[in-house]
Amino acid sequence: MKLRVYLTFTSENAREPIVWKLGRDFDVVTNIRTAEIKEGMGLMGLEIDGETEVVEAAISWLESQGVHVEPIEQSVIAG
């Protein structure tokens, strides 16, 4: 499963290596499509590729870290 999402970071977690931890702790491939940090907040377009249950666990983990996760419409890519 390949999922594209927007991640919104707060001033508290914008400087943490969250995407690095995601790739290290979950068996997923991450591809940063776009990223921007402004005044302590961040927005990132991220593609996450892996087994469906692992991708879902990774999304849950991101949310537990205080990251707002919003799917990009038609973001599930077959293959």
Order of alpha helices (4+ residues) and beta strands (2+ residues): beta-alpha-beta-beta-alpha-beta
